[in-house]
Amino acid sequence: MGGRQRPGAGAAAPGGTAGPAAASGTAADGSPWTQADASVAVGAGLLDLLTYLLFSGVERHEAPGLTGFVAVVLSALPLLVRRRYPVAVLGAVVALEAVADLAAPPTSHFGAVLAVALFTVAWSCAVPVTVAAGVATTVVTGLAQSHLRLPEWQAAVATPLTVLMVAGAGFAASRWQRQVAANRRLLADRAVADERRRIARELHDIVAHHITSMQLMAGGARANVGNPELVRDALVTLESSGRMALREMRQLLDVLRAGDEPDSAPPTPQPGVDDLDRLVAEACAAGLPTELVVEGRARPLPPTVGLTVFRIVQESLTNARRYAGPARGLVRLVHEPDRVTVEVRDDGGRGRDGSPGRERLAAGSGGGHGGGSGYGLVGMRERVALHGGTLRTGPRPGGGWAVLAELPLSADEVAEAAVERGERVR
């Protein structure tokens, strides 16, 4: 006779703790009730016992009978399992409270044990069950308090109002709890979606950059098959790029598998501004002569900012190799007191096949690498927006393409980054 519970109405019971064990009324050690259940039962039972002794003693000017005393004591015991069998517990409490009321002078007192039992039914059961339980509680309690006679108007009004208030409080608590659970699930789903988008951007950056480099290196090796030295250099770069792509993809897969098994080795640090030389060298080896210029006093950057700068340069150089045609590139990194600025530009204009690839890109047909996935520019804009910065992309007046990103920095962020690297900011 346990009563049907509402969906989602078991995450945390009144006076209990959250979690599956608490929701079912079972303690972590397997006992049928929790410590919170015992505390509520003892507290409500003592309050009812004290009230019963005072009221009956005042009315009779003598000690209450043993029957009523035992009934009040026993009425608190069912509360130990109120979350597992809410309707059955309410029935037992109502019956024992009726015995106690019949053994004492007529009164309109509504006990704490009865209030807890009724609250639990309203909190955990469906509306029809709660209504039926409330009506039965009102009738039985009213008759018992008036000693099976027609109750006075005060009792006839007080008991139904008390039942309505307690049941309403249970409904309100249940609705609030379901809303909290729904919001928690929504936030969790949103966090998962954000993480999936972040991983998708990372995979796009890794695959697009390294696969483009490998494709160009393989094409260069084939075109220079008669020159063993050039072929050897191209194959070495091809091998290095493939190894790096596998390592970075493995890091992302480790993120997806986090919690499945312990890591056997510490993860490789994320790339940052210190790795821009490598990107420039790869671009030069892939046929895009590129220069790296660093202006201002270099200082440690937060890892997320350094990764953003690295991905912007990586994405921009990959686009330049695919769309700029014969061109030269420039990567300019400017350290300013309150920001870091990165600019990637080239002086090319047409794709390797002679088509105006950059014009197609500017028109929005691709928005990223030549396949039209849209992850390239969108990923850069999202990364920059995450740091409250600005990103400008577009054709240059004299020909070519430019990407300019400004990422604001606070003194606290720079100081924290310096502490992480064991350096001192002057």
N, C-alpha and C positions, 0 to 999 in steps of 0.2 A: 504494500500500500504506500509506495514511496512517492507517487506523484510524478508527472512528466515534467522534466526540466526544460526551460527555454533554451534555445540555441545560444551559446556564448555566455550563459549566465552561470558559469561555474569557475571563472578565473580567480575569484577571491571571495570568500564568504565573509559575512559580517563578523568582525572580530577575528578573522583568520588571516592567513597569509596567502599570497598568490602562488600559483603553480598547480600542476596536475594533482599532486597529492592533496594539497589544501582544498582544491576544488571538489574532490570526491569525498572529503572528510576523512581521508586516510593519512596517517602520519608517515614520515619517511621510513620509520622502522617497521612499518606494516601494521601497526595497531589501528583499531577501528576509529579512533578519534585523535585529534591533535592537541597540543598543549593549549592552543587558543580556545578550542572547544571546552576543555576542562575549566579554563579560567572563566569563560562566560557562564558556564553552568554553576560553578561555585559562587560567583558574584551575584548572579540573579537569584540563586537559591537562598543565599544569606539575606539579601534584601527582602525577599518575600517572607522569609521566616521571621525576621525582625518586625516587619509590618504586621504580620498575622498575630504575633504575640502581643504587640502594643494594642491593636484594635480590639482583639478579643478580650484582653485584660481590662481595658477601659470599659467595654460594654458590660461585661459580666462581674467585674470587680473580683475576678478570681483567675487562676491559671487555666489556660485552654485545655480541652480534652486531648487525650493521647491520640485519638483517631485523626483529628485535624492536624496535629503536630506531625505525625508520620506522613500524612498525605502531602503536606507542604514540602517536607524533606524529599520525599520520593519524586515529586513533580519536576525537580531540577535534573534528575538523572537522565531522562530521555534526551536532554539537550546535547549530550555527548555525541549523539549520532544524528543531529538535526539536519546536517547537509546531505547525508546519505538517504534518509527516510523522512523528508520534511512533513508530509501529510500524516504519516503514522505517528510521528513525534507530537504533532499538534493534537491529534486525537487523544493520545495518552495524557498529555498535559491538561487538556480540557477536562478529561474525566477525573484526574486526581485533584485538580483545582475545584471541581464541583463537589467532591467529597469533603474537601477542606471548608468550602463555603457553607455546606449543609451542617457542618459540625460547629459553626461559629454563628454569632448574631448576624442578621441581615445587613448587608453592606453593598456599596457600589464600587468597591476597590477593584482595580484591574492590575493583576500581578505582573512583575517584571518577567518572570519565566514565561507566562502566557504571551506577553508582548514579543519576546524573542522568538518563540515558536511560530507565532503568526507572521512576524516579519520575514522569517526564513521561507515560509511557504510563498508569500507574495514575491520575494526576491528570486526564487528558483523555479516556481511552477507556472504553468500557463494560466491565462486569465480565467477561464471557466472554473478551473480547480480552485483558484484563489477566491473567487466569488462564493463558490459553494462552501469552502472552508470558513470564510468570514461569516456567512449567514448561520452556519451551524454553531460557530463559536459564540455569536451574539445570542442565539436562542438558549443554548445550554447554560452559558454563563449567567444570563439574565434570570433564568428560572432558578438556578442554584443559589444565586445571591439573594433572591426573594423567598427562598425556601418553598419553591414550587407553587407560589401564589402569584397573582398579578403584580408585577413590580410597580413601585411608585414612579411618578413621572420623571423624577430626577434620574433614577436608575434606568428608566426606559429611554432616556435621551443620552445619558453619559456612556453607556456601554456601546451602542451602535457608533457613536462619534469616535470613541476610542479605537474600536475595530477599524473604522474607516481611516483614521489617521495613521495607525500602524501599517495597514495594508498599503496605503498610499506612499508611505515612506519606503516600504519594500519595493514597490513598483519604480519609484524614482531612483533608488539606488541601483536597481537592475538595469534601468535604461541608461543611466550615467555610465555604468560599467561597460555595457555593450558599446556605447559610443567611444569610450576610451580604448577598448580593444580594437574597434574598427579603425580609429585614428592610428593606433600603433601598427596595425597591419598595413595601412596606407603608407605610413612613413617607411616601413620596412620594404614594401614593394617599390617605392620611389627610390630608396637607396640602392636596391638591386638594379633597377633600370639605369640609374646614373652610373653605377659601376660597370654595367654592360656597355653603355655608350663610351665610357672611358677606355675600356679594354678594346672595343672596336676601333676607336681612334688610334690607340697604340699599335694594334695589329696592322691597321692600314698604313701607318707611318713606317713600321718596320718592313712590311712586305713590299710596299711600293718603292721605298728607297733602295733596299738591298737587291730586290729582284731587278730593278732598273739598272743598277750598277752591274749586276751579274750578266744581264742581257748585253749591255754595251761592251763589257770585257770579253764576252764570248764572241761578239761580232768583230771586235778588234783583233782577237787572236786568229779568227778565220781569215780576216783580210790581210793579215801579215804572216801567213803561214810559212812564207819563205824566209822570215827573219826569226830565228830561234830565240834570240834575246828578248825581242818584243813579245813574242808568244809566251815565253816563260814569265815575264813580268805580269802580263795580263792574266795568266792562269793563277799566279800567286795572289793577285788582288781578288780574283774570282773566288778562290778558296777562302781567303780571309773574310770576304763579305758574306759568303754562305755560312761560315762558322759563327760570325757575329749575329746573323739573322736567327740562327737556331738558338743561340744563347739567349737573346732577348725574347724570343717567343717562348722559350722554356720558362723564363721568369714570369711571363704573364700566365702561363698554364699553372705554375706553382701558386699564383694568386687564386686561380679558380679552384685548385685542389686544397686550399688552406684548410686545415682542420682534419683532413682525411688521414694524414700520416705525418710524423715529425720530420722536419727538415734534417737531412744528413749533413748539410754544409750551409754556411751562411750565404745569403743571397748576394749576387754581384751588385755593386752600387749602381744607381741609375745614372745615365749619362748627363753631362752638364756642360757648362761653358768651357771647361778644360778639354773637352773632346771636340771642339770646333775645328782644331787643326786636322784631326782625322777626317772630318767631313770634307774639308777643303782639299785634302790630299786625294781623297776618293774622287771628288769632282774633277780634279786635274787629270787623274789617271783615266777617267771616263771620257775625256775629250772636251772638257769645259775648263779652260784655264781660269783659275779663281784665286783671288788674293784676299787674305784676312787682315783687317786693320782693326786694332784695338786702341781706343782713345780713352783718356781719363785714367785715374788711378784705380787699377783693378783691386777688387775686394771680394771677400766671400759672399756668395749669394745663397739664399734659401734653396734647398734642394728642388722644391716645386718650381721656383722661378728659373733655376738653371736648366731643369728639364724642359720647361716651356721654350726657352731660348734655343736649346738644342733641336727640339722638334720643328720650330719655325724655320731654322736654317736648313735642316734636313729636308723638309717639305719643299722649301723654295728652290734649293739646288736641284732636287729631283725634277721639279717642274721645268726648271731652266734647261736641264739636259734633254728633256723630252720635247720641249716646244721651241726653244730659242734658236735652234739650228747652230751654225758656226757663230760663236759669240764668246765673250769674256765675261766673267762674273766677279762680283765684289761682295764680300761679307764685312760689314762694318759694325763693330760692337762698341758702344759708347757708355762708359760708366760715369754717371752724374751723381751728385750728392743724394738726390731724392728719387732717382729712377735709373733704370737701365734701358737703353735703346738699342735695338738690333735692326739693321737694314741689310737686305739682300737684293741686289739688282744685277741685271745683265744688259748688254747692249745689242742683243739679238732681236729678231722680230718675227721670223717665219719658222715654221716647223721643219723638221729634217726632210719631210717629203715635199717641202715647198708650199704647204698650206698655211694659212694664217692661223696657227694654233692658238696664239695668245688672244686674238680677237674673238675666237670661239669661247675661250675661257672667260674673257671679260663679259661676254654676252650672257654667261650663265648656263651654257649648255652642258658644261662639265662641272664647274665649281671646284674642281680638284685636279687629280691626275687625268690623263687623257681618256680613261675609260668612262668618264662621266659619273663616277660614284658620288661625287659631291662631298666626300669626307675630307678632302684636302683643306680647302679654304674654310669650310665649316668648322673643322677640327681646330684650325689655328684661331679662328675668331672665338670659339668657346674657351680655349686655353687662355687667351688674352683677357677675355671678359671675366674669367674666374679670378684674376688678380686685379680687376678694376682698371685695366689698361685700355689702350686704343690700338687698332690695327687698320692700316691703310694699304690697299693693293691696287695696282693698275698700271697701264702703259706709261712709259716715260716720254716726255716731249721730244727728245732726240732719238727715240727708238729704244726698244727693249722693254723690260718689265721691272717693277720695283715692289718690294714688300717692306713695309716699315711698321715696326711694333714698338710701343712704349709701355714699359711695365713699371708702375710706381713701387717704391721701396720705402719702408720706414726705418728709422734708426734701430728700433728694437729688432726688426727682422734681420738686419745686417749683423747686429751684435750676437743674436742667437746663432746665426750661421757661422760666425767666427768661432764661437764657443764649441760648436759641434766639430769643427775642423781643428780645434786646438790652437787657433790663431788669436792674435790680439789686434783689435781695430784701433787705429790711432786717429 
